[in-house]
Amino acid sequence: MTGEATFYGVYIPWLLVLAVVAWGLCWGARRLLGSLGVYRWVWHAALFDTALYVLVLFVLTRLTAPGGFFS
C-alpha cells in the first residue's frame, strides 16, 4: 500500500485512491442498508456511517498490503 499512483503524470498517494474507493463502496452500502430499513435499528446514523467507512477503508488497505490480509 506504500507509494503513489500516477494519473496522467500526477502523483497521488495510494491511500487517497483507496479512500475514494472506500467512499464509493460505503455510499452503495448506505443506499442498500437504507432501503432494507437497517437504519431504523441504528442509534446514531452518522456514527454508524463513519464506522462503516473506517472498516471498509481498513479492509481495503489490508487487502492491498504487500503481504496480503494476514501479514
Helices and strands as residue ranges (DSSP letters): E 4-7, E 10-13, H 14-36, G 38-40, H 45-63
